[in-house]
Amino acid sequence: MDRIPNGVPSSYRQGEFCSSRSDRTTTFRRFSPSRRLFCLFAAFDFLFTLLAWVIYAHIFTRGIKKSLRSEVVNYSIETSLFDLVLLALWRMVVLLLVYALFHSRQWYAIALTTSLSTGFLLVKVFFYSFDKSQGNSMAYLEVIMTFVLCWSEAWLLDFKVIPAELKAENRYLSESMETAAGERRPLLNGQSSEYNTRSWITEHSTFYTPYGSQPGSGVPSEDEDEAYGDELSSKDKAFKQQAKEVFMVALNLLNSSGVNWKLEKEKNGIIVESCIQEKTGKLFRVQCSIDAPPVVVFSLIVLRVEDGSKWNSSVIESRVLHKIDKCTDICYNVTAETAGGMVSSRDFVNLRHWQKRGNAYISCNVSVEYDQMPPVKQYVRGENHPGGWMFAEKDGHHDKTDFVMMVNTDLKGWLPQYLIDQAMTGVLLDTADCLRRYVTSVNEEQRPVL
């Protein structure tokens, strides 16, 4: 199923926004200083081990030639230390290929080199004849140094390289204010669209007050929202600019065509699909129809953040941390355990921004670092890549909503990908089902104010 609900402006195509943005993000993603340090450490691992063996050969075995003959030509695990040099060479080649040449962020390669090196060292300790080393401490040091170096590489990648790159990525988005200004184009133009872009709420019609909000506090357009810029602090201005950039990314995702979506699951009219994004991994799309006007669904779900745990069974806590302006804020969410407890609770700090485009309400979100809400010990801090929710009027039915949700989440931790995919599909299916039932029940009791 590859359709876009009625009312989403289609002026932005896949290449127009992503091409310029990817050119910018490639600059800092190509090779970060922390990744360069990791690659140098992998090379240092091999060179240090080789140097230690050469010193050992000169001092204790009377020369390199005799050492090569006894430890390489006549190799035995009981008497040779040259296998530790080859082990370090193998680690360096694998790590540089995966993390330098292919620029991977996955943990599989480092887990492989660390586990196999540790296993070999355990076997080496049991079989090596330390009693024949004649008090030579270098044999002990070689084994210990190899163990320390291989585990240092694992620690450096997992706790330094990956977090530093993600932090730099978020910082880059918040600081690219002037560059993003040239990328903003009018979304509604005079050209014909392949979708019906008849505005559900036009500038000449009566504006519906969002359900649960005060009269006159409607959802501003992009131009109306600019008036609040001068009242913000420098940090809030940076957050607001980042939110607008993410909004364009989310809008581009909603308008993308020609994407090869894979059906994950379909149940009771709810469709969960996925596709692979080159930079951020698997992107999920959820689609369903809701028996309520878009303004009602939008107001209940987006404007009432604190009610998230009431209708969403996968949410434990949901609240606003900081209000930036009338359509931008920073929220905190905690999710429940999934997959029978195999995936523990995660918490997220999300920057949100919403606008009305055509006859659709669109809300975007992305994870950010917020000083007032650092990571807490009881939860694993997850990361949401740019995504969004859309509430559009269904064709010919003002009282029905076409709902689309784009989710690209990194749950962090050392979880198998198949387990993450299975958990995400189930959670997203349940979320859409809970949302539909909640909106329907509330809509039966109360209607939006005209």
NUDRENGU-286156 format. One record per residue: x, y, z of N, C-alpha, C, O in turn; residue in three letters. Coordinates in steps of 0.2 Angstrom, whole numbers, plus 5000, padded with zeros to 4 digits. Layout:
REM residues N
XYZXYZXYZXYZala/...
END
This chain:
REM residues 450
500449945000500050005000500450065000500850075005met/500450104995500950164994500550224992500650244986asp/500150244996499750304995499850355000499950345006arg/499650414999499750475003499050495005498650515000ile/498750505011498150525012497950595009498450635008pro/497350605008497150665005497250725009497150725015asn/497550775005497650845009498350855010498450915013gly/498850815009499550825011499850865005499850834999val/500150925006500450955000500950914997501350885001pro/501050914991501550864987502050904984502350874979ser/502150964985502651004982503350984983503750984979ser/503450954989504150924991504150854989503750814991tyr/504650844984504750774982505450744986505750784989arg/505550684985506050654988506750684987507150694992gln/506950704981507550734980507650804982508250824983gly/507150844982507250914983507550934990507950974990glu/507250904995507450925001508050875004508550905006phe/508050815002508550765005509150775002509750765005cys/509150794995509850804992510250854995510850844996ser/509950914997510350975000510550955007511050975009ser/510050925010510250905017510750855018511150855022arg/510750805014511250745014511850775012512350745015ser/511950825008512550855006512950885013513550875014asp/512450915017512750945023512950895028513450895031arg/512450845029512650795035513150755033513450725038thr/513350745027513850695025514550725028515050685029thr/514550795029515250825031515450795037516050775038thr/514950795042515150775049515050695050515350675055phe/514750665046514650595046515150555043515250495045arg/515550585039516050545035516550515040516650455039arg/516950555044517450525048517550565054517850615054phe/517250555060517250595066517950585069518250535068ser/518150635073518750625077518750565082519250535082pro/518250555085518150495089518250425085518650385088ser/518050425079518050365075518850355073519150305072arg/519150415071519850415069520250395075520750355074arg/520150415081520450395087520450315087520850285089leu/519850285086519650215087520150175082520450125083phe/520150205076520550165070521250175072521650125071cys/521450225075522150235076522350185082522850155082leu/521850175087521950135092522050055090522450015092phe/521650045085521649975082522349965079522549905079ala/522550015075523250005072523750005078524249965077ala/523650045083524150045089524149975092524749945094phe/523549935093523549875095524049825092524449785095asp/524049825085524449775082525149795082525649755083phe/525349865081526049885081526349875088526949855089leu/525949885093526249875100526349805102526849785105phe/525849765099525949685101526549665097526949625099thr/526649685090527249665086527849695089528349655090leu/527949755092528549785095528749745101529249735102leu/528149725105528349685111528649615110529049595113ala/528349585104528649525102529349525100529749485101trp/529549585096530149595093530649605099531249575099val/530449635104530949645110531049585114531549565116ile/530449545114530549475117530949435114531349395117tyr/530949435107531349395103532149415103532549365104ala/532249475104532949495104533249475111533849455111his/532849485116533149485123533149405125533649385128ile/532649375124532549305127532649245123532749195125phe/532649255116532749205112533349215107533449175102thr/533749255108534349265104534249285097534649255093arg/533849335095533749355089533149335085532749295087gly/532949375080532349375076532349305072531849275072ile/532949295069532949235065532749165069532349125067lys/533049165074532949105079532249105081531949045082lys/531949155083531249165085530749145080530349115081ser/530949165073530449155068530549075066529949045065leu/531049045067531148975066530748935071530448885070arg/530848955077530548915083529848935084529448885086ser/529648995083528949015084528449015078527849015079glu/528749015072528349025066528348955062527848925061val/528948935060529048875056528948815060528548775058val/529148815066528948755071528448775076528548775082asn/527948805074527448835078527148785083526948725081tyr/527048805089526648765094526348815099526648855101ser/525748805100525348845105525648845112525548895116ile/526048795113526348785120526948825121527148845127glu/527248845115527948885116527948945112528448985113thr/527448955108527549015103527049075106526549065108ser/527349135105526949195106526749235100526449285100leu/527049215094526949245088526149245086525949285082phe/525849195089525149195087524749255090524249275087asp/524949285095524649345098524749405093524349445093leu/525349405089525449455084524949445079524649495076val/524849385076524349375071523649385073523249405069leu/523549375079522849385082522749465082522149485080leu/523249505084523149575084523149605077522749645075ala/523449575072523449595065522749575062522449615059leu/522449515064521749505062521249555065520749575061trp/521349575071520849615074520849685070520349715069arg/521549705069521549775065521249775059520949815057met/521349715055521049715048520349715048520049755044val/520049675052519349675053519049745055518549765052val/519249775060519049835063519149895058518649935057leu/519649895055519749945050519349945044519049995041leu/519249875042518749865036518049885038517749925034leu/517849865044517149885045516949955047516549985045val/517449985052517250045055517650105051517450165053tyr/518150095047518450145043518250145036518050195034ala/518250085033518150085026517350085025517150125021leu/516950045028516250045028515850095032515250095032phe/516250125037515950175042515350145045514850175046his/515350085048514750055051514750075058515250095061ser/514050075061513950095068513650035071513450035077arg/513749975068513449915071514049885076514649895075gln/513749845081514249815086514449745084514949715088trp/514249715078514449645077515149635076515449585079tyr/515549675073516249665071516649665078517049625079ala/516549715082516849725088516749665093517149645096ile/516149645093515949585097516249525095516449485099ala/516349515088516649455085517449455087517649405089leu/517749515086518449515087518649505095519049475097thr/518249535099518349535106518249465109518549435113thr/517649435107517449365109517949315107518149275111ser/518149315101518649265098519349275101519649225103leu/519549335102520149355105520149325112520649295114ser/519649345116519649315123519649245123519949215127thr/519249215119519249135119519949105117520149055120gly/520249135112520949115111521449125116521849075118phe/521349175120521849195126521649145131522149115135leu/521049125132520949075138521249005136521448975140leu/521148985129521448925127522248935128522548885130val/522548985126523248995126523448995134524048965135lys/523149025138523349015145523348945148523848935152val/522948905146522848835148523448795145523748745148phe/523648805139524048765135524848795135525248755134phe/524948855136525548885135526048855141525748855147tyr/526648845140527148815145527448875148528048895146ser/527148905153527448965156528148945160528548985161phe/528148875162528648855166529348845162529848845165asp/529248845155529848845151530148915149530648915146lys/529748965151529949035150530549055154530849115153ser/530749015159531349025163531349095166531749135166gln/530749115169530649175173530549235169530549285171gly/530449225162530349275158529649305159529149275158asn/529649375161528949405162528649425156528049445156ser/528949435150528649455144528149405142527649435139met/528149345143527649295141527049315145526449315141ala/527049325151526449345155526149415152525549425151tyr/526649465151526449525149526049525142525549565141leu/526349485138526049485131525349465131524849495128glu/525149415135524449385136524049435139523449455137val/524249465144523849515148523749575144523149605143ile/524249605140524149665136523649645130523249695128met/523749585127523249575122522549575124522049595121thr/522449545130521749545133521549615135520949635133phe/521949655138521749725139521649765133521149805133val/522049765128521949795122521349785118520949825115leu/521149715117520549695114519949725117519449745114cys/519849725124519349745127519249825128518749855128trp/519849855127519849925127519549955120519250005120ser/519649915115519349935108518649925109518249975106glu/518349875112517649865113517349925117516849955115ala/517649945122517450005127517450065123517050105123trp/518050075119518050145115517550155110517250205109leu/517350095107516850105101516150115105515750155102leu/515950075110515350075112515150135117514650165117asp/515650165120515550215125515850285123515750335126phe/516250285117516550345115516350365108516050415107lys/516450315103516350335096515650345095515450395092val/515250295096514550305094514150355098513850395094ile/514250365104513850425108514150485105513750535105pro/514750495104515050555102514750575095514650635094ala/514750525090514450545084513750565084513550605080glu/513350525088512650545089512550615092512150655090leu/512950635097512950695100513150755095512850805095lys/513650745091513850785086513350795080513250855078ala/512950745079512450745074511850795076511650835072glu/511650785082511150825085511350895086510950945084asn/512050905088512250975088512251015081512151075081arg/512450975076512451005069511751025067511751075064tyr/511250985069510651005067510351065070510051115067leu/510551075076510351135080510751195078510551255079ser/511351195075511751245073511751265066511951315064glu/511351225062511351245055510751285053510351275049ser/510651345057510051385056510051425049509551425046met/510651455047510651495041510651455035510351475030glu/510951395035510951345030510251325028510051325022thr/509851305033509151285032508751335029508251315026ala/508851405030508451455028508351455020507851465018ala/508851435017508851435010508451375007508351375001gly/508351325011507951265009507251265009506851225007glu/506951325012506251325013505951355007506051405004arg/505451315004505051334998504351335000504151305005arg/503951374996503251364997502951304996503051274991pro/502551275000502251204999501651204995501451154992leu/501251264995500651264991500851314985500851374986leu/500851284979500951334973500351324968499851284970asn/500451354963499951354958499951294953499451284949gly/500451254954500451194950499951144952499751134958gln/499751104947499251044949499650994953500250984952ser/499250964957499550904961499150844960498650834958ser/499550784961499250724960498750704965498450654964glu/498850744971498350734976497850784976497950844974tyr/497250774979496750824980496950874986496950854992asn/497250934985497450974990496951034992497151084994thr/496251014991495751064993495851075000495751025004arg/495951135003496051145010495351125014494851155012ser/495451085019494851075023494651135027494151155028trp/495251175029495151235032495451295028496051295028ile/495151335025495451385021495451455025495251455030thr/495851495022495951565025495351605026495251655029glu/494851585022494151625022493651585025493051615026his/493751525028493251485032493351495039493851525042ser/492851475043492851475050493351425052493351365050thr/493751445057494251405060493951365066493651395070phe/494151295066493851255071494351265077494951255076tyr/494151275083494651275089494851205090494351165091thr/495451195091495651125093495351105099495351135104pro/495151045099494851015104495251015111495850985111tyr/494951035116495351035122495751105123496151105128gly/495751145118496151205119495751265120495151265119ser/496051325122495651385122495551415116495851415111gln/494951455115494751485109495251535107495551575111pro/495451535101495951575098496651555098497151585096gly/496751495101497351465102497551405096497851355098ser/497251425090497351375085498051355083498551385086gly/498051315078498751295075498951345070498651355065val/499551385071499751435067500051405061500351345061pro/500051445055500351425049501151445050501251475055ser/501551425045502251445046502351515047502851535051glu/502051555042502151625042501951655049502251705052asp/501351635052501051665058501551645064501651685068glu/501851595063502351565069502951605069503251615074asp/503151645064503751685064503751735068504251765071glu/503151765070503051825074503351805081503451855085ala/503451745083503651735090504351725091504651715096tyr/504751735085505451715085505851765090506351745093gly/505651835090506051885093505951875101506351905105asp/505451835103505351835111505751775114505651765120glu/506051735110506351675112507151685114507451735112leu/507351645119508051645120508451615115508151585110ser/509151625115509551595110509451515109509451495104ser/509451485115509351415115508651395112508651345108lys/508151425114507551415111507451425103507151395100asp/507851475101507851495094508151435090507951415085lys/508751405093509051355090508651285090508651255085ala/508251275096507851225096507251235091507051185087phe/507051295090506451305085506651295078506351265074lys/507251315077507551305070507651235068507551215063gln/507951195073508051125072507351095071507251045067gln/506851115075506151085074505851095067505551055064ala/506051155064505751165058506151125052505851105048lys/506751115053507151075049506851005049506750975044glu/506750975055506450915056505750905053505550855050val/505350955054504750955051504750945043504350915040phe/505250985040505350975033505550905031505350875026met/505950875035506150805034505550755035505450715031val/505150765040504550725041504050735035503750685033ala/503950795033503550815027503750775021503350755017leu/504450775020504750745014504550665015504450635010asn/504650635021504550565022503750555020503650505017leu/503350595022502650585021502450585013502050555011leu/502850635010502650645003503150594998503050594992asn/503550555001504050514997503650464993503150434995ser/503850464986503550414982504150364979504750384979ser/503850314977504350264974504750224979505250194978gly/504550224986504850194991504650124991504050104991val/505050074992504850004992504749984999505149965003asn/504049995001503849975007503749905008503449865004trp/503949875014503849805015503249795020503349825026lys/502749755019502249745024502449705030502649645029leu/502449735036502649695042502049655045502049605047glu/501449695045500849665048500249705046500249765046lys/499649675045499049705044498449675048498449615048glu/498149715052497649695056497049745058497249795060lys/496449725057495849765058495949835055495749885058asn/496149835049496249895045496849945046496949995044gly/497249915051497949945053498449915049498549855049ile/498849955045499449925041500049955044500150015045ile/500549905045501249925047501649905042501749845040val/502049955039502549935034503249965036503250005041glu/503749945032504449965034504849975028504649945023ser/505350015028505850025023506550035026506550055032cys/507050025023507750035025507950105023508050115017ile/508150145028508450215026509250205027509450175031gln/509550235022510350225022510650245028511150215030glu/510450305031510850335036510550315043510950305048lys/509950295044509650285050509350225051509050215057thr/509350175047509050105048508350105046508150135041gly/507950065049507350045047506850095049506750115055lys/506450115044505850165045505250135045505050095040leu/504750145050504150115050503550165048503650225050phe/503050135045502550175043501850145045501750085043arg/501450175049500850155051500250195048500250255048val/499750155045499150195042498550155044498450095045gln/498050205046497350175047496850235047497050295046cys/496250215047495650265047495350275054495250225057ser/495150335056494950345062494250385061494250435057ile/493750365065493050395064493050455069492650455074asp/493350515066493350575070493650625065494050605061ala/493450695066493750745061494550745063494750735069pro/494950765058495650775060495850815065496250805069pro/495450875066495650925071495550895078495850905083val/495050845079494850815085495450765087495750765092val/495650725082496150675083496850715085497150695090val/496950765081497550805082497650835089498150825093phe/497050865091497050895098497050845103497450865108ser/496750795103496750745108497450705109497650695114leu/497850695103498450665103499050705104499450695108ile/499050765100499650805100499650855106500150865109val/499050885107499050945111498950925119499050955123leu/498750865120498650835126499150785128499050725128arg/499750805129500350755129500250715136500450655136val/500050755141499950715148499550655148499550615152glu/499050655143498550605143498850545139498450495138asp/499450545137499750485133499650425136499550375133gly/499850415143499750355146499050335147498950275149ser/498550375146497850355147497650315141497250265142lys/497850325135497650295129498150245126497950195123trp/498750255127499250215124499550165129499850185134asn/499450105128499650055133500450045133500650015138ser/500750075128501550065128501850125131502450125131ser/501450175134501750225137501650225145501050225147val/502150235149502050245156502050315158501650325163ile/502450355155502450425157502450475151502850455146glu/502150525151502250575145502050645148501550655151ser/502550695147502450755149502850805146503350795142arg/502650875146503050925143503550955147503350965153val/504150955145504750975149504751055148504951085153leu/504751075142504851145141504451165135504451135129his/504051225136503651255130504051305127504251355130lys/504151295120504551345117504151405114504251465114ile/503651385110503051425108502451385107502451325109asp/501951415104501251385104501251325100500751285100lys/501751305096501751245091502451205092502551175087cys/502851225097503451185098503651175105503551225109thr/503851115107503951105114504451045114504651015109asp/504651035120505150975122504750925127504550955132ile/504650865125504250815129504750765131505250745129cys/504450735137504850675140504350615140503750625142tyr/504550555137504150495137504450435139505050425138asn/504150395143504450325145503950275143503350275144val/504250225139503850165136503950105141504350105145thr/503450065140503350005145503849955142504049955136ala/503949895145504349845143503949805137503249805137glu/504249775133503949745127504249675126504749655129thr/503949635122504249565120504349525126504849495127ala/503849525130503849485136504349505141504649465145gly/504549565141505149595146505849585143506249615146gly/505849565137506549555134506849625132507449635132met/506349665130506549735129506349785135505749795136val/506749805139506649845145506349915143506349935137ser/506149945148505850015147506350065144506950065146ser/506150105140506550165137506250225138505650235139arg/506650275139506450345140506750385134507250375131asp/506350435132506550485126506350555128505950575131phe/506850595126506750665126506650695119507150695115val/506050715117505850735110505750805109505350835113asn/506050835104505850905102505250895097505250855092leu/504650925098504050925094503950985090504051045093arg/503650985085503351045081502851025077502850975074his/502251065076501751045072501451105068501551165071trp/501151095063500851145058500251115055500151055054gln/499851165052499351145047499551155040499751215039lys/499551105036499751115029499151085025498951025025arg/498851125020498251105017497751095022497551135026gly/497451035021496851015026497150965030496750925033asn/497750955031498050905036498450945042498750995041ala/498450905047498850925053499450885054499350825054tyr/500050915054500650875054501050885060501150945061ile/501250835064501750845069502350805068502350745066ser/502950835070503550795069503850795076503750835081cys/504350755076504750745083505450715081505550685076asn/505950735085506650705085506950705092506750755096val/507350665093507650665100508150715100508550735096ser/508250745106508750805107509050795114508750755119val/509550825116509850825122509550895126509650945123glu/509350885132509050935136509350935143509250885146tyr/509650995145510050995151509650975157509850945162asp/508950995157508550985163508350915163507950895168gln/508450875158508250805159508850755156508750725150met/509350745160509850705158509650625159509150615162pro/510050585156509850505156509750485164510150515168pro/509350445165509250415172509450345172509350315167val/509550315178509850255179509350195177509550145175lys/508650215179508250155179507950145171507650095170gln/508150185167507950175160508550185155508950215156tyr/508450145149508950155144508650215140508150215137val/509150265138508950325134508950305127509450295124arg/508350305124508250285117508350345113508350405115gly/508350345106508450395102507950395096507850335092glu/507550445095507050445089507350485084507550545085asn/507450455078507650495072507050535069506450515071his/507150585065506550625062505950575060506050535056pro/505450595063504750555061504250605062504350665064gly/503650575061503050625062502350585062502350525060gly/501850625064501150605063500750645059500850705059trp/500350625055499850665051499150645052498950585052met/498750695052498050685053497650725047497650785047phe/497450685042497150725036496450695035496250645037ala/496050745032495350725031495350675026495650675020glu/494850625027494750565022494350595017493950635018lys/494450565011494150585005493350585006493050535007asp/493050645005492350655005492050645012491450645012gly/492450645017492150635024492450675029493050665031his/492150735031492450785035492550755042492950775046his/492150705044492150675051492550605051492550575056asp/492950595046493450545046494150565045494250615041lys/494650535048495350545047495750495044495750435047thr/496150515040496750465037497350485042497550535042asp/497550435046498050435050498650405048498650345046phe/499250435048499950405046500450425051500450485053val/500850375053501350385058501950355055502050305053met/502550395055503150375053503650375059503750425063met/503950315060504350305066505050275064505050225061val/505550305067506250275066506650285072506850335074asn/506650235076506850235083507450185084507450125082thr/507950215087508550175090508450155097508550205101asp/508250095099508150075106508750075110508750065116leu/509350075107510050075110510050005113509649955113lys/510649995117510749925120510949875115511049895109gly/511149815118511349765113510849715112510849655114trp/510349735108509749695106509849665099510049705094leu/509649605098509649575091509149615087508649635089pro/509249625080508849665076508149635075507649675075gln/508149565075507549535074507049545080506449555079tyr/507349555086506949565092506649635092506149645093leu/507049685089506849755089506349755084505849795085ile/506349725078505849735073505249705075504649735074asp/505249645078504649615081504349655086503649665086gln/504749685091504449725096504149785093503549805095ala/504449825089504249885086503549875082503149915082met/503549815078502949805074502349795079501749825078thr/502449755084501849745089501649815093501049825094gly/502149855095502049915098501649965094501149995096val/501849965088501550015083500849995081500350035081leu/500749935080500049905079499549915085499049945084leu/499849905091499449915097499349995098498750015100asp/499850035097499750105097499150135093498750175095thr/499150115087498650135082497950115084497450145084ala/497950045086497250025089497050055095496450075095asp/497450075100497250105106497050175104496550205107cys/497450215099497250275097496550285094496150325096leu/496450235090495750235086495250225091494650255091arg/495250175096494750165101494650225106494050235107arg/495250255108495150305112494850365109494350395112tyr/495050385103494750445100493950435098493550475099val/493850375096493150355095492650365101492150385101thr/492950335107492550345113492450415115491950435118ser/492950455115492950525117492550565112492150605114val/492550545106492150585101491450575101491050615100asn/491250515104490550505105490250545111489650555111glu/490650565115490450605121490450675120490050715122glu/490950705116490950775115491250785108491650755105gln/490950845105491150865098491550925098491550965103arg/491950945093492351005093491951065093491351065090pro/492151115096491751185096491851215090492451225087val/491351245087491351275081491551355082491551395077leu/
END
